[in-house]
């Protein structure tokens, strides 16, 4: 069996093309990881996938599968992501209901061979690498190779746009989450956001993870998100705030991790991973994200159109990587 499988989630043709770019970058720069199977999960009911995209994905060994987003979760931005991640974990570790209704779902669609020999990508593996589709690999991701005692490699959220600062009591939104998911101060260890260096209560980035599937972290994430998404108090808060509606799914990951793993089983990715180029111009930060020296995974976040077509010229670092990004720019 493969040691690791890379999986991501896409809801529309643009995200599928981003997933293709992710797979291409893995094949080009992944080193010993370059042949790792890649699976893209689509929500059930998505409009038919363009045949050309399917062919392009298949040409780089990508398999398409479906995941089910429960009705109650569809109103939230990215509400399908926890259920897709749970399905990916279930596909590797064995069946378990994850949508709060007792149903087990997940169907292969088409496209992709999983590897050069034509083996399906799904199946058991030691490590599941769960990445947002706008991720690009620019080097061999050796930090994905978890040490035997480690069950999760993670990144903190990018900045404190929606987190809970350690310098103040939790607000009503986070207090409700902590209450519903039984999160106490004893297990909410502090972490520092990379782009604005704020000290916040544990809040994991849900788009850049390496996990051991048998631990059930991603399936627990879906179950915990279901609790939050069905809560009338939180729904009302999300109706009043676009940020809360956008990030509610991500908040549930904190509970899934901290209730299943001790801190000794966690490791934080180095700054070479989940590197958000031009983040300071797109969202604000206290440093420039324009040097690719030593960077392993890059995030192409937001709308790069506002940067102009010559944004690759502003990057420094390995010329071949910059040239590749220029060719594959969003």
C-alpha positions as CSV (number, residue, x, y, z in Angstrom):
1,X,0.0,0.0,0.0
2,X,1.2,3.6,-0.5
3,X,2.6,5.2,2.6
4,X,0.6,8.4,2.0
5,X,-2.3,9.7,0.0
6,X,-2.8,13.4,-0.8
7,X,-6.4,14.5,-0.9
8,X,-8.3,17.8,-1.4
9,X,-11.8,19.2,-2.0
10,X,-13.2,21.1,-4.9
11,X,-16.7,22.5,-5.5
12,X,-16.4,24.1,-9.0
13,X,-14.4,24.0,-12.2
14,X,-12.0,26.7,-11.0
15,X,-11.2,24.7,-7.9
16,X,-10.7,21.5,-10.0
17,X,-8.2,23.3,-12.1
18,X,-6.4,24.4,-8.9
19,X,-6.4,20.8,-7.8
20,X,-4.8,19.9,-11.2
21,X,-2.1,22.5,-10.5
22,X,-1.6,21.0,-7.1
23,X,-1.1,17.5,-8.6
24,X,1.2,18.8,-11.3
25,X,3.4,20.5,-8.7
26,X,3.6,17.3,-6.7
27,X,4.7,15.4,-9.8
28,X,7.2,18.0,-10.7
29,X,8.8,18.9,-7.3
30,X,7.7,16.3,-4.8
31,X,10.9,14.2,-4.8
32,X,10.2,10.9,-3.2
33,X,6.5,12.0,-2.8
34,X,6.0,12.7,-6.4
35,X,4.2,9.5,-7.2
36,X,1.8,9.7,-4.2
37,X,-1.8,9.0,-5.1
38,X,-4.0,12.2,-5.3
39,X,-7.7,12.2,-4.7
40,X,-10.1,15.1,-5.3
41,X,-13.4,15.0,-3.5
42,X,-16.5,16.7,-5.0
43,X,-19.8,17.2,-3.3
44,X,-22.7,15.1,-4.5
45,X,-25.0,16.9,-6.9
46,X,-22.2,19.1,-8.3
47,X,-22.8,20.0,-12.0
48,X,-21.3,17.5,-14.4
49,X,-17.5,17.8,-14.6
50,X,-16.1,19.0,-17.9
51,X,-14.6,16.1,-19.8
52,X,-11.4,18.0,-20.6
53,X,-10.8,18.7,-16.9
54,X,-11.3,15.0,-16.1
55,X,-8.8,14.0,-18.7
56,X,-6.3,16.5,-17.5
57,X,-6.7,15.3,-13.9
58,X,-6.4,11.7,-15.1
59,X,-3.2,12.5,-16.9
60,X,-1.5,13.2,-13.6
61,X,-2.9,10.3,-11.8
62,X,-5.8,12.1,-10.0
63,X,-8.9,10.2,-8.9
64,X,-12.2,11.9,-8.5
65,X,-14.6,10.9,-5.7
66,X,-17.8,12.3,-4.2
67,X,-18.7,13.2,-0.7
68,X,-22.0,14.0,0.8
69,X,-22.7,17.4,2.4
70,X,-25.8,17.2,4.7
71,X,-28.5,19.7,4.1
72,X,-28.0,21.6,7.3
73,X,-24.3,22.3,6.4
74,X,-24.8,23.6,2.9
75,X,-25.6,27.2,3.9
76,X,-22.2,27.6,5.5
77,X,-19.2,28.6,3.3
78,X,-17.0,25.5,3.0
79,X,-19.6,23.5,4.8
80,X,-18.8,20.5,2.7
81,X,-15.1,20.4,3.5
82,X,-15.3,18.6,6.9
83,X,-17.5,15.9,5.3
84,X,-15.1,15.5,2.4
85,X,-12.1,15.2,4.7
86,X,-14.0,12.7,6.8
87,X,-14.8,10.7,3.7
88,X,-11.2,10.7,2.7
89,X,-10.2,9.5,6.1
90,X,-12.9,6.8,6.0
91,X,-11.7,5.6,2.6
92,X,-8.3,5.0,4.1
93,X,-9.2,3.7,7.6
94,X,-12.5,1.9,7.2
95,X,-16.2,2.7,7.4
96,X,-17.8,5.0,9.9
97,X,-20.9,7.3,9.7
98,X,-19.8,11.0,9.6
99,X,-22.8,13.1,8.7
100,X,-24.8,12.9,11.9
101,X,-27.6,10.9,10.2
102,X,-26.0,7.4,10.4
103,X,-25.4,7.3,6.6
104,X,-22.1,6.3,5.1
105,X,-21.4,7.9,1.8
106,X,-18.8,8.4,-0.8
107,X,-18.7,7.3,-4.4
108,X,-16.0,7.1,-7.0
109,X,-16.7,9.4,-10.0
110,X,-14.2,8.9,-12.8
111,X,-10.8,10.0,-14.0
112,X,-7.4,9.3,-12.7
113,X,-5.5,6.1,-12.1
114,X,-4.0,6.8,-8.7
115,X,-0.5,5.9,-9.9
116,X,1.4,5.1,-13.1
117,X,0.4,1.4,-12.8
118,X,-3.3,2.2,-12.8
119,X,-3.9,1.3,-9.1
120,X,-6.9,3.2,-7.6
121,X,-5.7,6.0,-5.3
122,X,-8.1,5.1,-2.5
123,X,-7.2,2.3,-0.1
124,X,-5.3,2.0,3.1
125,X,-2.3,4.3,3.8
126,X,-0.3,5.3,6.8
127,X,-0.7,9.0,6.3
128,X,-3.4,11.2,4.8
129,X,-2.2,14.6,3.6
130,X,-5.2,16.9,3.5
131,X,-4.5,20.1,1.5
132,X,-6.7,23.0,0.2
133,X,-6.7,22.9,-3.5
134,X,-4.9,26.2,-3.9
135,X,-1.8,24.6,-2.5
136,X,1.3,24.2,-4.6
137,X,4.4,22.2,-3.8
138,X,7.8,23.6,-4.7
139,X,10.0,21.1,-2.9
140,X,10.1,17.6,-1.4
141,X,7.6,17.7,1.6
142,X,9.6,15.6,4.0
143,X,7.6,17.0,7.0
144,X,4.6,15.1,5.7
145,X,6.5,11.9,6.8
146,X,5.2,11.7,10.3
147,X,7.5,10.3,13.0
148,X,6.0,7.1,14.6
149,X,4.9,8.9,17.7
150,X,3.2,11.8,15.8
151,X,-0.5,11.5,14.7
152,X,-1.0,15.1,13.3
153,X,1.2,17.7,11.7
154,X,-0.6,21.1,11.6
155,X,-0.4,24.8,11.0
156,X,-2.1,27.5,13.0
157,X,-4.6,29.6,11.2
158,X,-3.0,32.3,9.1
159,X,-4.0,35.4,11.2
160,X,-6.3,36.3,14.0
161,X,-9.3,37.2,11.7
162,X,-11.6,34.9,13.6
163,X,-9.7,33.4,16.4
164,X,-9.9,33.7,20.2
165,X,-7.1,35.9,21.6
166,X,-5.2,34.7,24.7
167,X,-5.2,38.2,26.0
168,X,-9.0,38.4,26.5
169,X,-11.8,36.2,27.6
170,X,-13.5,34.3,24.7
171,X,-16.3,36.2,23.0
172,X,-19.8,35.0,22.8
173,X,-19.1,33.1,19.6
174,X,-16.2,31.1,20.9
175,X,-17.7,30.7,24.3
176,X,-20.7,29.0,22.7
177,X,-18.3,26.7,20.7
178,X,-16.3,25.8,23.7
179,X,-19.5,25.0,25.6
180,X,-21.0,22.8,22.9
181,X,-17.8,20.9,22.3
182,X,-16.6,20.7,25.9
183,X,-13.4,22.6,25.3
184,X,-11.8,23.8,28.5
185,X,-8.8,26.1,29.3
186,X,-6.9,23.0,30.4
187,X,-6.6,21.7,26.8
188,X,-6.8,24.9,24.8
189,X,-3.0,25.5,24.5
190,X,-1.8,28.8,22.9
191,X,-0.4,29.1,19.4
192,X,0.9,32.0,17.4
193,X,-0.6,33.1,14.0
194,X,2.2,33.3,11.4
195,X,1.2,36.4,9.5
196,X,0.3,38.8,12.3
197,X,2.0,37.0,15.3
198,X,-1.0,37.0,17.5
199,X,-1.2,34.6,20.5
200,X,-4.5,32.8,20.3
201,X,-6.2,29.8,21.8
202,X,-5.6,26.6,19.8
203,X,-7.1,27.0,16.4
204,X,-5.9,24.7,13.6
205,X,-5.8,25.6,9.9
206,X,-8.0,23.0,8.2
207,X,-6.4,23.2,4.8
208,X,-2.9,21.9,5.5
209,X,-2.7,18.7,7.6
210,X,-1.0,15.4,7.7
211,X,-2.9,12.9,9.8
212,X,-2.9,9.2,10.7
213,X,-6.3,8.0,9.4
214,X,-6.9,5.5,12.1
215,X,-7.0,8.2,14.7
216,X,-10.4,9.4,13.3
217,X,-9.6,13.1,13.7
218,X,-11.2,14.2,10.4
219,X,-14.3,12.1,11.0
220,X,-14.6,13.6,14.4
221,X,-14.2,17.1,12.8
222,X,-17.3,16.4,10.6
223,X,-19.3,15.2,13.6
224,X,-18.3,18.2,15.7
225,X,-19.0,20.6,12.9
226,X,-22.5,19.0,12.6
227,X,-23.1,19.9,16.3
228,X,-22.1,23.5,15.7
229,X,-24.0,23.9,12.4
230,X,-27.2,22.7,13.9
231,X,-27.0,25.1,16.9
232,X,-29.6,27.9,16.6
233,X,-27.5,30.3,18.7
234,X,-24.4,29.9,16.4
235,X,-26.5,30.0,13.3
236,X,-27.9,33.3,14.4
237,X,-24.4,34.6,15.0
238,X,-23.3,33.5,11.6
239,X,-26.2,35.3,10.0
240,X,-24.8,38.5,11.5
241,X,-21.2,37.9,10.5
242,X,-19.7,36.8,7.2
243,X,-16.5,35.8,8.9
244,X,-18.3,33.5,11.4
245,X,-20.3,31.9,8.6
246,X,-17.0,31.4,6.6
247,X,-15.0,29.9,9.4
248,X,-17.4,28.0,11.5
249,X,-16.4,24.7,9.8
250,X,-12.7,25.4,10.8
251,X,-13.5,26.1,14.4
252,X,-14.7,22.5,14.9
253,X,-11.3,21.0,14.0
254,X,-9.9,22.3,17.4
255,X,-12.2,20.0,19.3
256,X,-11.6,17.0,17.1
257,X,-7.8,17.3,17.6
258,X,-7.7,18.2,21.2
259,X,-10.2,15.5,22.4
260,X,-8.5,12.8,20.5
261,X,-4.8,13.6,20.8
262,X,-2.4,14.7,23.5
263,X,0.1,17.5,22.7
264,X,2.9,14.9,22.5
265,X,1.2,13.5,19.4
266,X,1.2,16.9,17.6
267,X,3.8,18.7,15.6
268,X,3.6,22.1,14.0
269,X,4.8,22.4,10.4
270,X,7.8,24.8,9.9
271,X,7.4,28.1,8.2
272,X,8.4,26.5,4.9
273,X,4.9,25.0,4.7
274,X,1.6,26.8,3.9
275,X,3.5,29.9,2.8
276,X,1.0,32.5,1.6
277,X,2.6,34.5,-1.1
278,X,1.5,38.1,-1.3
279,X,-0.6,37.7,1.8
280,X,0.3,41.1,3.0
281,X,-1.2,42.7,-0.1
282,X,-4.3,40.5,-0.3
283,X,-5.2,40.4,3.4
284,X,-2.7,42.4,5.4
285,X,0.4,41.1,7.3
286,X,3.4,42.5,9.1
287,X,5.9,41.0,6.6
288,X,6.2,40.5,2.9
289,X,5.6,37.0,1.5
290,X,7.6,37.2,-1.7
291,X,10.7,35.0,-1.1
292,X,10.5,31.4,-2.2
293,X,13.9,30.5,-0.7
294,X,13.5,27.2,1.1
295,X,9.7,27.2,0.7
296,X,8.1,23.8,0.3
297,X,4.4,24.4,0.0
298,X,2.8,27.7,-1.2
299,X,-0.7,28.9,-0.9
300,X,-2.2,30.9,-3.8
301,X,-4.9,32.6,-1.8
302,X,-7.5,35.1,-2.9
303,X,-7.8,37.0,-6.1
304,X,-4.4,37.4,-7.8
305,X,-6.1,39.5,-10.5
306,X,-5.7,42.6,-8.2
307,X,-1.9,42.0,-8.2
308,X,-1.6,42.3,-12.0
309,X,-0.3,39.7,-14.4
310,X,3.4,40.4,-13.6
311,X,3.2,39.3,-10.0
312,X,5.7,36.5,-10.5
313,X,8.4,39.1,-11.3
314,X,8.1,40.3,-7.7
315,X,9.1,37.0,-6.3
316,X,12.6,36.0,-5.3
317,X,14.1,32.5,-5.0
318,X,14.7,29.6,-7.3
319,X,14.1,30.7,-10.9
320,X,12.7,27.4,-12.1
321,X,10.0,27.6,-9.4
322,X,9.1,31.1,-10.2
323,X,8.9,30.2,-13.9
324,X,6.6,27.3,-13.0
325,X,4.3,29.6,-11.0
326,X,4.3,32.1,-13.9
327,X,3.1,29.3,-16.2
328,X,0.5,28.1,-13.7
329,X,-0.6,31.4,-12.3
330,X,-4.2,31.6,-11.2
